[in-house]
Amino acid sequence: MNWFAVSVVVALLAFATAAWLYLWVSKQASGTKKVQEISGLIREGARVFLNREYRLLAAFVLVVAVLILLFLPEPIWHGTPQRNIVMALAYIAGSVFSGLAGKIGMNIATIANSRTATAAVDSMEKSFMIGFRGGAVMGMAVVGASLLGVTGIVMLTGDVAMTLGFSFGASSLALFAKAGGGIFTKTADIAADLVGKVELDIPEDDPRNPAVIADNVGDNVGDVAGMGADLFDSHVASLSAAVVLAVALDGGIGKFTQMVFCFGAIGLLSSILGVLVARISKGADPTAALNKLTYITTGVYVVLTGIATLSFGFDWRYWAAAMLGLGVGVIIGIATDFFTNDQRKPVQQVAEASQSGPAFTMLSGMSYGFLSVFPALVGIAVSALGAFLITNGIDPTSITDALFGISIAAVGMLSIVGMIISNDAYGPIVDNARGLVEMGGLGEKALRITDDLDSAGNTVKAITKGFAISAAGLTVIALLGAFLSEANDVLSARGLELITGFDVMNPLVFFGLIVGSAVPAVFSAMLMLGVNRNAERMVDEIHRQFEEIPGLKEGKPNAKPDYARCIDIATTGALKELIPAGLMAILVTLAVGFIGGVTAIGGYLAGNIVSGLLLALFMSNSGGLWDNAKKYVEAGNLGGKGSAAHKAAVVGDTVGDPFKDTAGPSINTQITVVSLVSSLAAGLFILFSIF
């Protein structure tokens, strides 16, 4: 069977499913005039930010495309000009697809929020379905676009190295989109919480607060558009790394390459089936319903890939590697749920510690955050080692078979990413809906329902972030194999000695290892300092409005806050801060490569992967834990809203916000970007390095 053609058909089926879901959500009741007005403000704010961000990123993409044209895969005056042209076009295509993924997600989220809020007046079941199906539009569109993009590049060019260019386009745009969206959303969230909840003791989504609309806009540009681009990048990178290694193993496009697209297409098909059977019964727990959908999708994938392996003569050892990756992904999700779910001990104990003040909130939260890293990192290590051992020896002449096994484990872990994205995008949709219920005055029943839906969204978001970071970990290990393959292709063409591995006792490898391990920390610090500076400016603006607008603090009908000013502050600051951190990571990678060559880059990537995964998991889980500890108190426990425990928990959540929504989920994209830069520039490092 031609799995390239099947992949195209399944991708088109995903687009058709997304279109049907989009129309279904759009037809639901959009609510009262006030709800529509507030939803319109959120939609317009998100649209303005995304348009301004994409104009800035378009200029960046064009500059990088010119540099790729001149220098990659080899300097244009050394190599074949046609390859440079195709690489530049593949990079632009990856950037465009990534941008579209974010745009589609944001568009449906800003439509679904008012409809989810309105449905909550009547029932949780209808409200849940609108929120989930709104998220599923992005899930189907993102994974359909990634599968179609990678398949199209291979079919049109016949050169799998071009998929790395496509992946670099997706990764670089995702890096800046996630950073920019994360800075925007946490600027508004922190400012709104500090002034509203801590200083003035007003509700979370009180319309008097000038930052409240910016906060809701941020949910869309950060948690929807940014995360959509991020998971698009992870899926593309996993497919690209697997395809590069498959072709090396096949000696051209053959059975192993077909297997990559088979497993990718079946993963998307399983997610489509999972989305279409989604239901929630009356009185059911929304968190359990979302997790059940994940397990159903996983089961379908296991069965269908097993049938395909049997029917088409694929090697069962690679199927076992894919199942290992998938199983570990689910286990990591369960472990993340344990540390971030407000029904579990860690969140409740952090909430209890908050009764003694914010210092204890921070200490206990950080401690549990560090503990949460261990099962995820052990899971990644076990899946990488297990996949290596299972598949090593299929090709007795090299370790490419085992590296391909690790890449297939990454494909397996990301196989159900369509369902993962659907669950993830559900979170900000119901979060927005909760705000609309409060600002639109839709009543206590609707507020209670959207609170329950929002709590499920927070828990599932923490799980999906842990899943995405862990999957990126396996993917970049596979990309390290792809880097080795690309470097050896260049060395072989020049008659130089091939690289078989990276010895940490080699001073160049160790040099790269140390520098690489420092980059995620610097990257995170730059993003969080950007949030800090921006949030300070917005806090000052909120204070100014409360002081200068008569009757605003008292909530008089004619006193209207200037929401647009806060949106503008968040937008301007985010656009100013989003480029430096990502550019730093790319420039340091190039510096290490030109100083120490491909040997130093091997160490650099290893250090970057280990350090980055640890920090990303720690920050993501700590932030999710602090957020749900705050919500646990707000649910009426330990004194409830306004208590000492609540104020301390809000401080913890404020620190956790840039952890979980800005720096944490951006690090896995940073790791992918530097891995792809290293693979693409391997020829340059061999030609021009100092040592």
N, C-alpha and C positions, 0 to 999 in steps of 0.2 A: 504493500500500500504506500502511496505517496503522502507522507505525513506533512510535507510542506503544504500541499493542497488542503489537507484536512485542517491544518492549523488556521489557514485563511478562512475556511468555512466556519470553524468554531468561533473565530474572532468576529466575523460578521454576525453570527448568531448572538454573540454577547452584545454587540451594538443594537441589534433588533430588540433584545430583552431590555436594554437600557432605555431605548425609545419608548417601549410599552410602559415601563415603570414610570418614566418621566410624565407621560400623558396621564396615567392613572393618578399620580400625585397632584398634578396640575388641576385635575377635575374636582378635587375635594374642596369643601367650603373653606374660603380664605378668611372668614371671621368678620368681626365688627369693623366699622370704619376706623376706630382708634387702633385696633390691632393691625389693620392693613397699613395705616399711616406709619406706625412704628416699624413694621416689617419693611416698608418702603425705604425708611431712613437707613436701616441696616443694609439693605440690598444696595442702595446707592453708595453708601460709604465703602462697602466691600468692592464694588465695581470701580470706584475712583482709585482706591489704593492699588488694586490689581493692575489697572491700566497704567498707572504711573510706574509701578514696579516693573512691569513687562517692557515698557519703553526703555527704562534704564538697562534692563538685562538684554534687550535686543542689541543695544550698542556694544555691550560686553561680548555677546555671541558673535557679532560680526568681526570684532577685533580678533578674537580667538580663532575664528574660521580662517582669517587671512594668515595668521601664524601657522595654523595647521597646513594650509595650502603651500606655504613656503618651506616648512621643515618636517612634516610628518607624512608617512612613516620615515622617510629620509629627506634630507635637503633636496629640494626640487631639481637642483642642478646636478645631483648625484644619482638619484633614482629614476623612477618612471613617473613623469608628470601626471599621467592619467590616474595613478593610485592616489596621489596627493589631492587631486581634484575630487575624486570620489570620497576620500576620507573627509574632506571639508564639507561636502554635501551631506554625508552621513551624520556628521556632527550637528549640522544645522537642523537636519530632520529630527534627531534625538531631542534637541532643544525645543523644537516646535511641538512635538508630540507631548513632551513633559509639560510645557506651558498649557496645552489644550486640556491635559488631564486635570490640572489645577482649576482651570477656568470652568470646565464642565461640573466639577464637584461643587465649586462655590455657587454656581448658578442654580443648581437644584436645591442646595442647602438653604439658600435664601428664599426659595419658593416653599419648601417643605416646612420651614419653621412656623409660619402663621397657621398652616393647615394642621400641624401637629398640636399646636396650642388650642385651636378651635375644637378639634375632636376630643380633647381632654375634658371639655365641659360635659360630654355625654359618657364616654367610656375610655378605660385604659387600653382596651384591645384595639380600637380603631386608631387611637393616638399612637400606639406602639407601631402598628403596621405602616402608618404614614412615615414615621421617623425612620423605620428600618428600610422601607422601599426607597425613600429619598437617598439614604446612604448607599443602597444597592445600585442606584444609577451610576454613582462614581465607581463602585467596585467593578461593575461590568465594563464600563467605558475605559477605565485605566488598564485593566488586565487585557482586554481586547486590543487596545492600542499597543501595548508592549509586545504581545505575541505577534500581532500583525507587523509591527515595525521590524522586529528581529527577523521574522520569516521573510519579509519583503527584501531586506538588505541582502540576505543570503541568496534568495532566488534571482534578484536582479544583477548582483555583482559576481556571485560565485566565489567571493573572497571573504572568508569569515573574519579576517582581521578588521574588515570594515565595520563589523558589529561592535568592536571596541570603540570606534569613533562614534557610532550611534549611542552607545552606552555612556560615553564621556559627555555627549551633549545632554543626555537625560540627567546624568549625575551632577554636572556643573550647574545646570539650571535649578535642579532640585535643591542643591546646597544653598544657593542664594534665596530661592523661594521659601525654603523652610526657615532659614535664618531671618529673613525679612519679615515673614508672617509671624514667626515666634517673637521677635522683638516688638512688633506692633501689638499683638494680643496681650503680652505680659506687661507692657507699658500701661495699657488701659486697665487691665485686671488689678494690678498692684495698686495703682493710683486710686481706682474706685474703691477697693477694699480698705486701704489705709485711711482714707478720709471718711468714707461712708460708714463702714462697720466699726472701726477702731475709734475714730475721733467723734463722730456724730451719732453713732449707734442707730443708724437707719438701715432698712432692709437691703439685701444684696442688689436687687434690681429696681430700687426706688427711682422713679422718673425724675425726682429732684436732682439726682446726682448727675452733673454734666458729663461724666465719663462713662455712663452706663451704656449708651449707644455704641461708643467706641469699643467697649468691652465685648458687646455682642458682635460687632463687626470683626473683632479680633478672632472670635471663635471660628469664623468662616475663612478668613485669610490665613490663619495659622493652622488650626486643627483640621480644616477641610482642604483648602487649596495646597497648603504646604505639605501636609501628610500625603495627599494624593500624589504630588510630584515625587515625594520621598519613596513611597512604596512602588510607584512606577519605575523609579530608578533601580530599586533593589531587585525587582523582578527581571528587568532588562539585563542587569549586571549578572544575575545568576544564569540566565539563558546564554549570554555572550561568553562567559567563562567556560561553560559546559560545551558550547559549540566549538570554540577554539581548540579545546583539548580533545574533543571528539574527532575533529578533522586530523589532528596530529596522530591520533590512534588509528584512524581509518586509512591514513595516507591519502586523503581526499574526502569528498562527501560520500559517506557510505552508511552502513547499518547503525553505527554508534550515533552519527549525526541525526539519523532518522529517529532514533530512540529519544533524543533530547526533545524533539518537537512532538513526538507521541506523548511523552509524559507531560509536557507543557500544555498541549491541547486538551488532554484528559483532565488535567487540573482545572482548567477554565470551565470545561463542560460540567464537572462535578459542582463547581461553585454556582453555575447557572441553575442546575437542578436544585441545589440547596436553597437558593434565593426564591425559586418558584414555589417550593413547598412550605415556605415560612408561614407559620400561624402562631397565635398565642391564645390559649383558652382563658375563659373568665376566671379571674382571681389568681392567675399564674404569676410567678416571679419573673420579671423581664430579664434579669441576669441569667437565670436558668434557661430561659427560652433562647437567648442569644448563644449561650454555650452549647445548647442542644443542637442548634443549626450547624455549629462548627463541627461537632462530633458526627452528625449525619453526613456532611460534606466529606469529612475525612474517611468515613466508612465507604462511601461511594467511590472515592479515589482509589482506595486500597483494592477494592474488587475489580474496578475497570482496568487499572494498570496491570493487575495480575492476569486478567483475561488477555490483554494486549501482549504481555510478555510471552504467554503460552502460545498465542495464535501466530505471532510474527517472529518467533524464534530469537527474541532478545535474551541476553544472558541474565539468568535469575539472580546472579550476584549483584548486578547493578540495580535490579528491582529491590533487593534486600537493602542496599545502601540508601535508595530513595525512601523506603519505608522507615529506615532507621532515622533519617533526617526528619521525616514527618512526625514520627512518634516522639522524638526528642522535642520538637517544636510544641507539640500539645502538652508535654510534661512541663516545659518551661512556662507555658501559659498558666498551667495549674499552680506552679510554684509562685509565679507573680501574683496570681489571685490571692494566695494565702497571705502575702505580705501587704496587699493593697485593699482588700475587701473589708468593708466596715463591719462585716459579720464575723471576722476572724480576730484572734487575740492581739496580733501586733498593732493593728489600728486602734483597737479599744484601749490597749495599754498606753499608747502614745496620747490618746485623748485623756486618760486618767492622769497621766503625768502633767498634762496641761493645767491641772488644778493648782499646781505648785508654781506656775509661771512659765513664760516662753523659753527660758533657758533649758528647762527640763523637756519641753516640747522638742527643741532642737536636738538635744543630746540623745534622747530615746529614738527620735525619727532617723537621725544619722546612723545610729547603731543598727537599727533594723534594716536600713537601706544597704549598709555594708554586708549584713548577713544575707540579704536577698540576692546578692551578686553570685554567691557561691554555687547554688544549684544550677543557675543559668550557664555559668562559665564551665562547670563540670559537664553539663549537658552538651555544650558546643565541643568540648574536648573529646567526650565519649563518641559523639557522632562523627567527628573528623577521624579519630583513631579507628573507630569501628569500620567506617567506610573504607579507609585505607587498607586495613587488614583483610576485609572481605574481598576486595577487588584486586589486591596486589598479587601479581603472578599470572593474571590473564594474558598480559603481554610480557613474556620473560626477558625481552630485550631492553626495557626501560621502566621507569616508575610512572610513566604517563598514564597507564591504566589505573593506578591507585589515585593519582591526582584527579583523573576523570571521575573516579568513584566518589571523591569528596565533592566534586562539582554536582554530581547527580544527587547526593545527599542534600545539597543546598537547593537544587531544583525541587526535590521532594518536600523540604521544609516550607518552601514558598509556593507549593503546588496549589494550595487552597487560598492563595492571597486574595482572590476575588471575594470570598466570604469574609476574610479578615478586614479588608478595606470597607466592606459593607457595614460590619460591626463598628469599625472605627469611626466612620462618617456619621453613623447614627448618634454618637455621643454629642458632638457640637450642635446637631439639629435639635435634639431634645433639650439641650442646655439653653439654646436660643428660645425654644418654645416656653420653657419655664419663665424666662425673663418677660416674654410677651404676655403670659398669663398674669404675672404680677403687675406689669405696667398697664395692661389693658383692662385690669379689674375683672377678670373672668370668674372669680369666686374661689372659695376654699377647696372645693372638690377638685377643680382643675389644677389648683396649685399643689394639692397633695399627690395627684396622679403624676404630674410632671416632675415633682420632686423624686418620686419613686423611679420614674424613667431616667431622670438625670443621674441618680445614684448608680443605676445599672450602667449607664453610659460611661461614668467615671471609672467604674471597675473594669469594664470591657476595654476602655481606652488604655488603661494601664497594662492589661494583658496583651493587647495588640502591639503596643509600643515595645514591650519585652520580646514579643514574638518577632517583630520587625528588626530589632537590634540583634537578636540572636541569629536570625536568618542572614543578616548582613555579615555577621561574624563568619559563618560558613562560606558565604559567597566570596568574601575577600580572601579567605584561605584558598579557595578555588582560583581567584584572580592572581594570587601569588604564583600558583601553578601556571596560569596563562602568561604571566610575566616571564617566568622561566622559559616557557616554550617560545615566546616571541624573541627573547634575548638570544636563545640558542639558534634560532633561525638566522638571525643576523650574523652571529659568530660563525656558523657553519658556512654561510655564503662568502665570508671573508677568510675562510681557512684557519680560523682561530680555535683555541681549545674550548670545548663546551663546558658549561657549568652543570655540575651534578647536585649541588646543594650549597648551603650557606653555613660555614663553620663559625660559631660565635667566638672562637679563640683567634680568628683572623681580625687584626686591628681595624680594618676597613668595615667589616661586618659589625663589629662592636660599636664603632663610631656611629654608623647608621642606626643601630639599635637604640642607642641612648638618645640621639636627636629625635628619632621617630616617636619614642615614648613620651617626649615632652610636648609634641605638637598638639595632641588633643586637649591637654590642660590649658595651654595658651589660647587655643581656639575657643574653648569654653569660657575662659575669663574674658576674652574680648566681647563675646556675645552678651554675657551677663552684665558687664560694665556698660554696654550699650543700652540694655534694659534699664539699668540703674540711672544713667544720665537722663534718659527719656522720661522715666517715671517721675523723677524729681521735677522736671519741667511741667508735667501734667498735674502733679499735686499742687504746684504753685498756681496753675490756671484754675483748678477746682476751688482753691481757697479764694482766689480773686472773684470768681463768679458768685460764690456764696456771700462774700462781703459786699459786692457792688450791685447785685441784682436784688432790688427790694422785694421782700416776701418769698424769696426762693427757699430759704431754709425752713420757713413755716409752711411751705406748700400751697401758697395762695394761687388761685386759678389763673391769674394774669401774669404770674411770674414764670417765665420760660427759660430754662438753661440754654446756653449756646453749645449744643451738641457738636456742631460742625467744627468749632474751634479745637475741641479735644481730638476729634478724628484727624484734623490737619496736623496737630502736634505729633500724634502717633505715627502718621504717614511720613511726615518729613523726617522725623528722627530715625524711623526704621530704614528708610531709603539711604540715609546718611551712614548708618552703621552696618548695613548688610554686606557690603563689598569687602572691607578690610580683612575680616577674619578668614573668609574663604580664600582670598588672594594670598594671604600669609601662608596658608597650608600648601597651596600650589607652588609658590615661589621657594619655600623651604625644600620641597621635594626636588625641584629642579636644581637647587644649589647643592644638595647632597649628591645627586646624580652626576653633576658636572665636576664635583670634587672627587668623589670616591668611585664613580662608575657603577656598573650593575651589581658589583659585589656589595658595595655600601648600601645600595637601594634594597637589596634583599634583607639586610638587617633592619633598615629603616622601616620597611613594610611590616616586618614581624613586630617591632617595637610599637609601631602605630596601631596595629591591630589589637595587641594585648592591652595596652594602656587605654585605647579608645573604647574597647568593649567594656572594660571594668568601669570607667567613668560614666559611660552612657547608661549602663544598667543601674548603677548606683543612683545617678541623678533622676532617671526616669521613675524608679521604684520609690525613692525617698519622696519625690514630689507627689506621686499618686497616694502614698501613705498619708502625708500631711493633709492633702486635700480631703480625703475621706475621714480623717480624724476630726477635721473641722465640721464636716457634714454629720458625723456621728453626734457631736455635741449639739449641732443645730436641730437635730431630730428630737431634742428634748432631754437628752441624757446629760448627766453631770451639771445640771443647772440650766442647760439650754442657752438660747440666744441671749446675749447681753451679760452673761456670767463671766467670772474671771477665767474659767476654763475656755470659754468661747473666744475671748480676746487673745489669749495665748495661742489657741489653735489657729486663729486668723493670722497671727504673726508667722507661725510655722508654714501655713499655706502660702503666705506671701513670699517667703524664701523659696518654697518648693515650686512656685509657679515657673520661674525661669529655668529651674532644674529640669522639670518634666516636659515643658512645652517650648523651650528655646534651645538650650545647650544640649540636653540629653539626646533627644531624637535627631539633632543635627549632626552629632558626632559620627553616627553610622554612615551618613552620606559623605562626610569628610573623609572617612576611611576609604570608601569606594572611589571617591574622586582621586585621591593620591595614588591608589592602586592602578587606576586606569591611566593616569598621567605617566606613571612609571612604565607601564606596558607599551604605551604609544611612543614614549620617548626613549625606549631601550636602545634603538639604533643610534640616536644622538649621544647617549651616555657612553656607548662603546667607541664612537668616533672622537669625542671631544673631552673626555674626562681627564682631570689632572693626573690622578694616580692610576 
